[in-house]
């Protein structure tokens, strides 16, 4: 009997220990900003517990670290659990590769390890950074009969876009562009133009004109041969080698490797960006004009329509969820089966994460604002669990800390209504 009981206990413990847990990743922590004497940002975990003090102008996640730009100047570096790794005294840090940060100080690039220690310019760690083809060629001031190259972009599969003319002032009238290889040799003719964008393998988009609503390109190879003329597609998000496209009155999904087209029936052939989570939005029925849509089709990489949604403004899918707006102007969140995970009752839904370039970076946690409570923001996850709440523009009574701020301050609380960062708020109000 004892043997049976012990086996059962072991089985139960094993079952408990194998329960699903979120793997620690770059979005396990959440950056949250409040407005007191100034904008102040800190990190919370997914339970709403403070991990750092709100001592930062901005906080960015970069795959294996967090970078906090201090209000007092310089940067703090944290691991994915929020443990402080090191400090950089001045300048805003940016990750250039695993273990290496770059800081621009007085227009001079300096390099640091995650622990804040400086990396000498002659260190072998920096060789491939300081001697990248683009940097090496830029230093040599390559000249051709048509003029000096004033700008060289990132290399992709051995080729890069290069410009002549006044790149700094973006004077298109004087600019000419070409593709070059890593020796600096031009592999396409030097032409007057605007931009070239690498899309996949040896294929590039060469801008030809703008309709006012979207750009028209020629799809070319690295020798300048035109593969497809007068095509419109997103200029990025082609990692999987498949993209939505439109060309004249036809549109659908294009395989960038084989150039095989899968056509989709659409009134006006719009798209809402490139593929994400294996799906893309392509317009279905036309709205009030040529450049609006009444419905949107969710299409997979095989060109199959998963459903048609009566939405006005859908966002890309991330982690299985998309923020969408209906024709009444209400916002909700759906999954790829078109089920509403959050109902269409919100004024605004936003992601808390931003990239270094201030681009939205989505996961499964969002800020929600309702029409009736426009000054209240609720931070919730995909299970509808409240993580934190911010009440904006709260006026403090006379004699209370922060009562001198006529526009009020932000009050942040956790899911139990307990104030967060209260000590820091009182200190900020007394400054």
C-alpha positions as CSV (number, residue, x, y, z in Angstrom):
1,X,0.0,0.0,0.0
2,X,2.8,2.4,0.9
3,X,4.4,1.6,-2.5
4,X,1.3,2.6,-4.3
5,X,0.9,5.8,-2.4
6,X,4.5,6.8,-3.0
7,X,4.1,6.1,-6.7
8,X,1.0,8.3,-6.8
9,X,2.8,11.1,-5.1
10,X,5.7,11.0,-7.5
11,X,3.2,11.0,-10.4
12,X,1.3,14.0,-9.1
13,X,4.5,15.9,-8.5
14,X,5.8,15.1,-12.0
15,X,2.5,16.3,-13.4
16,X,2.7,19.5,-11.5
17,X,6.3,20.2,-12.5
18,X,5.4,19.7,-16.2
19,X,2.6,22.2,-16.2
20,X,3.1,24.8,-19.0
21,X,5.2,27.8,-18.0
22,X,6.2,30.7,-20.1
23,X,9.7,30.5,-21.3
24,X,11.8,33.5,-20.4
25,X,12.2,35.7,-23.5
26,X,12.7,39.4,-24.4
27,X,9.1,40.2,-23.7
28,X,8.8,38.5,-20.3
29,X,9.1,41.9,-18.7
30,X,6.9,44.9,-19.6
31,X,8.1,48.5,-19.9
32,X,5.6,50.9,-18.3
33,X,5.9,54.7,-18.3
34,X,4.1,57.2,-16.0
35,X,4.0,61.0,-16.1
36,X,4.8,62.8,-12.8
37,X,7.3,65.7,-12.8
38,X,8.4,64.2,-16.2
39,X,8.0,61.0,-18.1
40,X,9.5,58.1,-16.1
41,X,9.7,54.5,-17.2
42,X,10.4,51.2,-15.4
43,X,10.0,47.5,-15.8
44,X,7.2,45.3,-14.4
45,X,7.0,41.5,-14.6
46,X,3.9,39.8,-15.9
47,X,2.3,39.7,-12.4
48,X,2.5,43.5,-12.2
49,X,5.5,43.5,-9.7
50,X,8.1,46.2,-10.2
51,X,11.4,44.9,-11.4
52,X,13.2,48.3,-11.7
53,X,12.5,51.7,-10.4
54,X,11.0,54.2,-12.9
55,X,14.4,55.9,-13.5
56,X,14.5,55.8,-17.3
57,X,13.5,57.9,-20.4
58,X,13.0,54.7,-22.4
59,X,13.4,51.0,-22.1
60,X,14.1,48.7,-25.1
61,X,14.3,44.9,-25.3
62,X,17.0,43.6,-27.7
63,X,16.7,39.8,-27.9
64,X,18.9,38.9,-24.9
65,X,19.0,42.1,-22.9
66,X,17.1,45.2,-21.8
67,X,18.6,48.7,-22.3
68,X,17.4,51.5,-20.0
69,X,18.2,55.0,-21.0
70,X,18.6,56.8,-17.7
71,X,17.0,60.1,-17.0
72,X,20.3,61.3,-15.6
73,X,22.2,60.2,-18.8
74,X,23.9,57.0,-19.8
75,X,22.4,53.5,-19.9
76,X,21.8,50.5,-17.7
77,X,21.9,47.0,-19.1
78,X,19.7,44.2,-17.7
79,X,19.3,40.5,-18.5
80,X,15.9,39.1,-19.4
81,X,15.0,38.6,-15.7
82,X,15.7,42.2,-15.0
83,X,19.1,41.6,-13.3
84,X,21.5,44.6,-13.7
85,X,24.5,43.5,-15.8
86,X,26.3,46.8,-16.1
87,X,26.2,50.6,-16.6
88,X,27.5,52.9,-19.3
89,X,28.3,56.4,-18.0
90,X,27.1,58.5,-20.9
91,X,25.3,58.1,-24.2
92,X,22.5,55.8,-25.3
93,X,23.5,52.3,-25.9
94,X,22.4,50.1,-28.9
95,X,23.2,46.4,-29.4
96,X,25.2,45.6,-32.5
97,X,25.8,41.9,-31.9
98,X,25.6,39.5,-28.9
99,X,27.7,40.8,-26.1
100,X,28.6,44.1,-27.8
101,X,27.0,47.6,-27.4
102,X,27.6,50.7,-29.4
103,X,27.4,54.2,-28.0
104,X,27.7,57.5,-30.0
105,X,29.5,60.1,-27.9
106,X,30.3,63.4,-29.6
107,X,29.7,61.8,-33.0
108,X,32.3,59.1,-32.1
109,X,31.4,55.4,-31.9
110,X,32.5,53.6,-28.8
111,X,31.9,50.0,-28.0
112,X,31.2,48.3,-24.6
113,X,30.4,44.8,-23.2
114,X,27.2,44.2,-21.4
115,X,28.9,44.7,-18.0
116,X,29.8,48.3,-19.1
117,X,33.5,47.7,-19.7
118,X,35.0,49.4,-22.7
119,X,36.2,47.4,-25.8
120,X,39.4,48.9,-27.4
121,X,39.1,49.7,-31.1
122,X,41.8,47.2,-31.9
123,X,40.1,44.3,-30.2
124,X,39.5,41.2,-32.3
125,X,35.9,41.4,-31.0
126,X,35.3,44.5,-33.1
127,X,37.0,43.4,-36.3
128,X,33.9,42.2,-38.2
129,X,32.0,45.3,-37.1
130,X,34.6,48.0,-37.9
131,X,35.6,46.2,-41.1
132,X,32.2,45.4,-42.5
133,X,32.1,45.8,-46.3
134,X,29.9,48.9,-46.0
135,X,32.3,50.6,-43.5
136,X,35.4,49.6,-45.3
137,X,34.2,50.9,-48.7
138,X,32.8,54.1,-47.2
139,X,36.3,54.8,-45.7
140,X,38.0,54.4,-49.1
141,X,35.7,56.9,-50.8
142,X,35.2,54.8,-53.9
143,X,35.0,56.9,-57.0
144,X,33.7,56.1,-60.5
145,X,33.5,58.1,-63.6
146,X,30.0,59.1,-62.6
147,X,31.1,60.5,-59.2
148,X,31.9,59.4,-55.7
149,X,29.7,57.1,-53.7
150,X,28.3,59.3,-50.9
151,X,26.3,56.5,-49.2
152,X,26.5,52.7,-48.9
153,X,23.7,50.8,-47.3
154,X,23.8,47.4,-45.5
155,X,25.1,44.4,-47.5
156,X,22.7,41.6,-48.1
157,X,24.0,38.3,-49.6
158,X,27.1,40.2,-50.8
159,X,25.4,43.2,-52.4
160,X,24.4,46.7,-51.2
161,X,22.6,49.7,-52.5
162,X,25.0,52.7,-53.1
163,X,24.3,56.3,-53.9
164,X,26.0,59.2,-55.5
165,X,25.0,62.8,-55.1
166,X,23.8,64.7,-52.0
167,X,22.6,61.9,-49.8
168,X,22.7,64.0,-46.6
169,X,20.1,66.4,-48.0
170,X,18.2,63.6,-49.9
171,X,18.3,65.6,-53.1
172,X,16.8,63.1,-55.5
173,X,17.5,65.3,-58.5
174,X,21.3,64.9,-58.0
175,X,21.2,61.3,-56.8
176,X,22.1,58.2,-58.7
177,X,21.9,54.6,-57.4
178,X,23.3,51.2,-58.2
179,X,24.0,47.9,-56.6
180,X,27.6,47.1,-55.7
181,X,29.4,44.0,-54.6
182,X,31.8,43.7,-51.6
183,X,34.7,44.9,-53.8
184,X,32.9,48.1,-54.6
185,X,32.2,47.1,-58.2
186,X,28.8,48.2,-59.6
187,X,26.8,45.2,-60.7
188,X,23.9,47.2,-62.1
189,X,23.8,50.4,-64.3
190,X,24.1,53.6,-62.4
191,X,20.7,55.3,-62.8
192,X,18.8,58.3,-61.5
193,X,16.4,57.0,-58.8
194,X,15.1,57.0,-55.3
195,X,15.8,53.8,-53.5
196,X,16.5,50.1,-53.9
197,X,15.3,47.6,-51.2
198,X,16.6,44.1,-50.7
199,X,13.7,41.6,-50.5
200,X,14.9,38.0,-50.8
201,X,18.0,36.1,-52.0
202,X,19.3,38.0,-55.0
203,X,16.2,40.0,-55.6
204,X,15.7,43.7,-55.0
205,X,13.0,46.3,-55.4
206,X,13.8,49.4,-57.5
207,X,11.5,52.3,-56.9
208,X,10.0,53.7,-60.1
209,X,7.0,55.9,-59.0
210,X,4.6,56.8,-56.3
211,X,0.8,56.8,-56.8
212,X,0.2,58.9,-53.7
213,X,-1.1,55.9,-51.7
214,X,1.6,53.2,-52.5
215,X,4.9,52.9,-54.3
216,X,5.5,51.1,-57.6
217,X,8.7,49.1,-58.2
218,X,10.5,46.9,-60.6
219,X,11.7,43.6,-59.2
220,X,15.3,43.1,-60.3
221,X,18.2,40.8,-59.8
222,X,21.7,41.8,-58.7
223,X,22.7,42.4,-62.4
224,X,19.8,44.8,-62.9
225,X,17.7,42.5,-65.0
226,X,14.0,43.3,-64.6
227,X,12.1,40.2,-63.4
228,X,8.7,41.8,-62.8
229,X,7.8,45.3,-63.9
230,X,5.4,47.8,-62.2
231,X,4.7,45.7,-59.1
232,X,3.6,46.9,-55.7
233,X,4.5,45.1,-52.5
234,X,5.8,45.9,-49.0
235,X,9.4,46.9,-49.0
236,X,10.3,44.7,-46.0
237,X,9.0,41.6,-44.0
238,X,10.1,39.1,-46.6
239,X,12.0,36.7,-44.4
240,X,9.9,33.7,-45.4
241,X,10.3,34.5,-49.2
242,X,6.5,35.0,-49.7
243,X,4.8,38.4,-50.1
244,X,1.5,40.0,-50.9
245,X,1.6,41.9,-54.2
246,X,-0.5,43.8,-56.7
247,X,0.2,44.5,-60.4
248,X,-2.4,46.5,-62.3
249,X,-5.8,44.8,-61.6
250,X,-4.4,41.6,-60.2
251,X,-3.1,40.7,-56.8
252,X,-2.4,37.9,-54.5
253,X,0.6,36.1,-53.0
254,X,4.0,35.9,-54.8
255,X,6.7,33.3,-54.1
256,X,9.9,35.4,-54.3
257,X,12.1,32.3,-54.9
258,X,10.1,30.8,-57.9
259,X,8.2,34.0,-58.8
260,X,5.0,31.8,-58.8
261,X,1.8,33.9,-58.3
262,X,-1.3,32.8,-56.4
263,X,-4.1,35.2,-57.4
264,X,-6.7,36.4,-54.9
265,X,-10.0,37.9,-56.0
266,X,-10.0,41.5,-54.6
267,X,-11.9,44.6,-55.5
268,X,-8.9,47.0,-55.1
269,X,-5.9,44.9,-54.2
270,X,-4.7,46.5,-51.0
271,X,-2.6,44.8,-48.3
272,X,-2.0,45.6,-44.7
273,X,1.8,44.9,-44.8
274,X,3.8,41.7,-45.2
275,X,3.3,38.3,-43.8
276,X,3.4,37.8,-40.0
277,X,2.5,34.7,-38.1
278,X,2.2,33.0,-41.5
279,X,-0.8,35.1,-42.6
280,X,-1.4,38.4,-44.3
281,X,-4.4,40.8,-44.8
282,X,-5.5,41.5,-48.4
283,X,-8.5,43.7,-49.1
284,X,-11.8,42.0,-50.1
285,X,-14.7,44.2,-51.0
286,X,-14.0,47.9,-51.7
287,X,-15.0,50.6,-49.3
288,X,-16.0,54.2,-50.1
289,X,-13.2,54.8,-52.6
290,X,-10.4,53.0,-54.6
291,X,-8.0,53.2,-51.6
292,X,-10.3,51.9,-48.8
293,X,-11.6,48.4,-48.0
294,X,-15.0,47.3,-46.5
295,X,-13.8,43.8,-45.8
296,X,-10.4,42.2,-45.4
297,X,-9.3,38.6,-46.3
298,X,-6.9,36.7,-44.1
299,X,-4.7,34.7,-46.4
300,X,-2.0,32.1,-45.6
301,X,1.3,31.5,-47.4
302,X,-0.4,29.0,-49.8
303,X,-2.8,31.8,-50.9
304,X,-5.8,30.2,-49.2
305,X,-8.4,32.5,-47.7
306,X,-9.0,31.7,-44.0
307,X,-11.9,34.1,-43.6
308,X,-13.3,37.4,-44.7
309,X,-13.6,40.0,-41.9
310,X,-15.8,43.1,-41.9
311,X,-13.1,45.3,-40.5
312,X,-11.8,48.8,-41.2
313,X,-8.3,48.7,-39.9
314,X,-6.6,45.4,-39.1
315,X,-3.1,45.1,-37.7
316,X,-0.8,42.2,-38.4
317,X,-1.0,39.0,-36.4
318,X,1.6,38.5,-33.7
319,X,1.7,35.4,-31.4
320,X,-1.7,34.4,-32.8
321,X,-3.5,37.7,-32.1
322,X,-4.4,40.8,-34.1
323,X,-5.8,44.2,-33.1
324,X,-8.7,45.1,-35.4
325,X,-11.2,48.0,-35.7
326,X,-14.8,47.5,-36.8
327,X,-16.8,50.0,-38.9
328,X,-18.2,51.6,-35.8
329,X,-14.7,52.7,-34.8
330,X,-14.6,50.2,-31.9
331,X,-11.4,48.2,-31.4
332,X,-11.0,44.5,-30.3
333,X,-8.6,41.6,-30.6
334,X,-9.2,38.4,-32.6
335,X,-7.4,35.1,-33.3
336,X,-6.8,33.5,-36.6
337,X,-10.2,31.8,-36.4
338,X,-11.8,35.2,-36.3
339,X,-12.9,34.7,-32.7
340,X,-13.0,37.8,-30.6
341,X,-10.5,37.4,-27.7
342,X,-11.4,40.9,-26.5
343,X,-14.8,42.4,-27.6
344,X,-15.2,45.4,-29.8
345,X,-15.8,48.0,-27.1
346,X,-12.4,49.7,-26.8
347,X,-11.4,53.2,-27.9
348,X,-7.7,52.1,-28.3
349,X,-5.6,49.0,-27.8
350,X,-1.8,49.4,-27.9
351,X,1.3,47.3,-27.3
352,X,3.6,48.3,-24.4
353,X,6.8,47.4,-26.3
354,X,8.6,49.6,-28.8
355,X,11.8,48.9,-30.8
356,X,14.8,51.3,-30.7
357,X,13.4,52.9,-33.8
358,X,10.0,53.6,-31.9
359,X,8.3,50.9,-34.0
360,X,5.5,48.9,-32.3
361,X,6.7,45.4,-31.1
362,X,3.8,43.1,-30.3
363,X,3.3,40.2,-28.0
364,X,0.3,39.0,-25.9
365,X,-0.1,41.9,-23.5
366,X,-1.8,45.2,-24.4
367,X,-2.9,48.5,-23.0
368,X,-6.7,49.0,-23.2
369,X,-8.6,52.2,-23.2
370,X,-12.5,52.4,-23.1
371,X,-14.5,55.3,-24.5
372,X,-16.3,55.9,-21.2
373,X,-13.0,55.9,-19.3
374,X,-10.6,57.7,-21.6
375,X,-8.2,58.6,-18.8
376,X,-7.9,55.0,-17.6
377,X,-5.4,52.5,-19.1
378,X,-5.6,48.8,-18.2
379,X,-2.7,46.5,-18.9
380,X,-4.1,42.9,-19.6
381,X,-2.8,39.7,-21.1
382,X,-4.5,37.3,-23.6
383,X,-6.2,35.5,-20.7
384,X,-7.9,38.8,-19.8
385,X,-6.0,39.0,-16.5
386,X,-5.4,42.5,-15.2
387,X,-1.7,43.3,-14.7
388,X,-1.7,47.0,-13.9
389,X,-3.9,50.1,-14.3
390,X,-2.9,53.7,-14.9
391,X,-5.2,56.6,-14.1
392,X,-4.1,59.7,-16.0
393,X,-4.3,63.4,-15.1
394,X,-5.3,62.7,-11.5
395,X,-5.5,66.1,-9.7
396,X,-4.0,66.0,-6.2
397,X,-5.7,67.8,-3.3
398,X,-4.0,71.0,-1.9
399,X,-1.2,70.0,0.5
400,X,-0.7,66.6,-1.0
401,X,2.5,65.7,-2.9
402,X,2.2,66.7,-6.6
403,X,-0.7,69.1,-5.9
404,X,1.3,71.8,-7.7
405,X,0.8,70.0,-11.1
406,X,-2.3,71.7,-12.6
407,X,-2.7,68.9,-15.2
408,X,-2.5,66.2,-12.6
409,X,-0.3,63.1,-12.5
410,X,-0.5,59.4,-13.3
411,X,-1.4,56.9,-10.6
412,X,-0.4,53.3,-11.3
413,X,-1.8,50.3,-9.3
414,X,-1.5,46.6,-9.6
415,X,-4.4,44.1,-10.1
416,X,-5.3,44.4,-6.4
417,X,-5.5,48.2,-6.5
418,X,-2.2,48.6,-4.6
419,X,-0.1,51.6,-5.7
420,X,3.1,50.9,-7.5
421,X,6.3,53.0,-7.4
422,X,4.7,55.1,-4.6
423,X,8.0,55.9,-2.9
424,X,9.5,57.1,-6.3
425,X,6.4,59.1,-7.0
426,X,6.5,61.0,-3.7
427,X,10.2,61.7,-4.2
428,X,9.6,63.0,-7.7
429,X,6.8,65.3,-6.5
430,X,9.1,66.8,-3.8
431,X,11.9,67.7,-6.2
